[in-house]
């Protein structure tokens, strides 16, 4: 009777070991998928901040060089700048969905690096 109990114990430990191996492989797979999402999120943050910076530059350029004193909404370059700002914010939104905020937020500093030289 003791041998039957020990064989059932061995069977149970074998099932637990195979379940552990399945869990370990699925965790490794999910970590690899998470790592690829982080890179996509980081790239989205960098590109989003680049578009945002260019959009701000374009709008600032229009404000400084509006010699005819037209309303800004009538100038195509101003709308292009607004589109750049919108695309930049969309890129940041996607980045926060794919990567942790501890990675995306510091990449927002790229806006200051990419911001073009002052307009004369």
Secondary structure as UniProt FT lines:
FT   HELIX           2..64
FT   TURN            67..68
FT   HELIX           72..74
FT   HELIX           76..98
FT   HELIX           101..107
FT   TURN            108..109
FT   HELIX           110..114
//
